[in-house]
Amino acid sequence: MRPLHATLGAAALAAGLLCGLLCGCADPGGLKVAGPAHTPSPTAGPVYVVEGPGRPPLRGPASLEAGGSVRLTGLRWRSWGGPAAEATGTVSSGRDTPYQARVTLSGLVRKDRSAYYSRATVVAAELPPERQRALRDLWLFVPGH
């Protein structure tokens, strides 16, 4: 059987060597970090769009009222949930004939564990230029905002 002081001495020597290996190479100025910080994913939970106060949140809806009087229908989403959502469908306002359109939702606003799109851009090539400009920057309702 080994004497106790020999066992303790060996353990102390091993601990000292381990500490020297782990701490001996450290920069005396402390840890330095270089490069861009890790950014969290743009969406940590579900992403919604809301048509207005008192209306339920929607995910990838087939139709949507945007900006109060613009109606988007037949929406087919190519993307949803990221910084921007993109779809194709039709746009109409009031009694207008529906026109083919590309729709982009953007401007994510985080609320608790969800996010909401706050802007819509609608591009309909067949509309007159002044009507097209009116659809370039539509505000969407965001609950509690």
C-alpha positions as CSV (number, residue, x, y, z in Angstrom):
1,M,0.0,0.0,0.0
2,R,1.3,3.5,-0.8
3,P,1.8,6.0,1.9
4,L,-0.9,8.7,2.1
5,H,1.6,11.6,1.7
6,A,2.9,10.1,-1.6
7,T,-0.6,9.8,-3.0
8,L,-1.5,13.3,-2.0
9,G,1.8,14.6,-3.5
10,A,1.1,12.8,-6.8
11,A,-2.5,14.3,-6.9
12,A,-1.1,17.8,-6.1
13,L,1.5,17.5,-8.8
14,A,-1.2,16.3,-11.4
15,A,-3.5,19.2,-10.4
16,G,-0.6,21.7,-10.7
17,L,0.3,20.4,-14.2
18,L,-3.3,20.5,-15.3
19,C,-3.6,24.1,-14.1
20,G,-0.4,25.0,-15.8
21,L,-1.6,23.5,-19.1
22,L,-5.0,25.2,-18.9
23,C,-3.9,28.6,-17.6
24,G,-0.3,28.8,-18.8
25,C,-1.2,29.8,-22.3
26,A,-3.8,32.4,-21.4
27,D,-3.1,36.0,-22.4
28,P,-2.6,38.1,-19.3
29,G,-4.9,40.8,-20.7
30,G,-7.8,38.4,-20.6
31,L,-9.9,36.7,-23.2
32,K,-10.3,38.7,-26.5
33,V,-13.0,38.0,-28.9
34,A,-12.8,39.0,-32.6
35,G,-15.3,39.0,-35.4
36,P,-19.0,39.6,-35.5
37,A,-21.2,38.5,-32.7
38,H,-23.5,35.6,-33.2
39,T,-27.0,36.9,-34.0
40,P,-30.0,35.0,-33.0
41,S,-32.3,33.7,-35.8
42,P,-34.6,36.4,-37.1
43,T,-37.6,34.5,-35.8
44,A,-37.7,32.6,-32.5
45,G,-41.4,31.7,-32.7
46,P,-44.3,31.8,-35.1
47,V,-44.6,34.8,-37.5
48,Y,-48.0,36.3,-38.2
49,V,-49.8,39.0,-40.2
50,V,-52.9,40.7,-38.8
51,E,-55.6,42.4,-40.9
52,G,-56.6,44.9,-38.1
53,P,-57.6,45.4,-34.5
54,G,-59.7,42.6,-33.1
55,R,-58.8,40.3,-36.1
56,P,-57.0,37.0,-35.5
57,P,-53.3,36.6,-36.4
58,L,-52.8,34.7,-39.7
59,R,-50.0,32.5,-40.9
60,G,-49.5,32.2,-44.7
61,P,-53.1,33.3,-45.5
62,A,-54.8,32.7,-48.8
63,S,-56.4,36.1,-48.6
64,L,-55.5,39.3,-46.7
65,E,-56.7,42.8,-46.3
66,A,-53.8,45.2,-46.3
67,G,-53.7,48.9,-45.5
68,G,-57.5,49.1,-44.9
69,S,-58.8,49.0,-48.5
70,V,-56.5,46.7,-50.4
71,R,-57.6,43.1,-50.8
72,L,-55.1,40.4,-51.7
73,T,-56.6,37.1,-52.8
74,G,-55.4,33.8,-54.2
75,L,-52.1,34.1,-52.3
76,R,-49.5,31.4,-52.9
77,W,-46.6,31.9,-50.5
78,R,-43.1,31.0,-51.8
79,S,-41.7,31.9,-48.4
80,W,-43.0,32.6,-44.9
81,G,-41.5,33.2,-41.5
82,G,-38.2,34.9,-42.4
83,P,-37.3,38.6,-42.6
84,A,-39.6,38.8,-45.7
85,A,-42.5,36.7,-46.9
86,E,-43.2,36.5,-50.7
87,A,-46.3,35.5,-52.5
88,T,-48.1,35.8,-55.8
89,G,-51.9,36.4,-56.1
90,T,-54.3,39.1,-57.1
91,V,-54.9,42.6,-55.8
92,S,-58.0,44.7,-55.8
93,S,-59.2,47.9,-54.1
94,G,-62.9,48.9,-53.9
95,R,-64.7,47.9,-57.1
96,D,-61.5,47.5,-59.1
97,T,-60.9,44.5,-61.3
98,P,-58.4,42.2,-59.7
99,Y,-54.8,42.4,-61.1
100,Q,-52.0,39.8,-60.9
101,A,-49.6,40.9,-58.2
102,R,-46.4,40.0,-56.3
103,V,-46.7,40.6,-52.6
104,T,-43.8,41.0,-50.1
105,L,-44.4,41.3,-46.4
106,S,-41.5,42.7,-44.3
107,G,-40.7,44.7,-41.2
108,L,-40.8,42.0,-38.5
109,V,-41.8,43.3,-35.1
110,R,-41.3,41.0,-32.2
111,K,-43.9,40.6,-29.5
112,D,-43.3,38.1,-26.7
113,R,-42.6,34.8,-28.4
114,S,-44.1,35.7,-31.8
115,A,-43.3,38.2,-34.6
116,Y,-45.6,40.2,-36.9
117,Y,-45.0,41.6,-40.4
118,S,-45.6,45.3,-40.3
119,R,-45.2,46.3,-44.0
120,A,-46.5,45.1,-47.3
121,T,-45.3,45.9,-50.8
122,V,-47.6,45.0,-53.7
123,V,-46.4,45.1,-57.3
124,A,-49.0,44.8,-60.0
125,A,-47.5,45.7,-63.4
126,E,-50.9,46.3,-65.1
127,L,-52.0,49.0,-62.7
128,P,-51.5,52.7,-63.7
129,P,-48.3,54.2,-62.2
130,E,-50.0,56.3,-59.5
131,R,-51.9,53.3,-58.2
132,Q,-48.7,51.2,-58.2
133,R,-47.0,53.8,-56.1
134,A,-49.8,53.7,-53.5
135,L,-49.2,49.9,-53.1
136,R,-45.4,50.1,-52.6
137,D,-45.5,50.8,-48.9
138,L,-48.6,49.6,-47.0
139,W,-48.6,49.5,-43.2
140,L,-49.9,46.4,-41.6
141,F,-51.5,46.2,-38.1
142,V,-49.3,44.9,-35.3
143,P,-51.0,44.1,-32.0
144,G,-49.9,46.3,-29.1
145,H,-47.8,48.5,-31.3
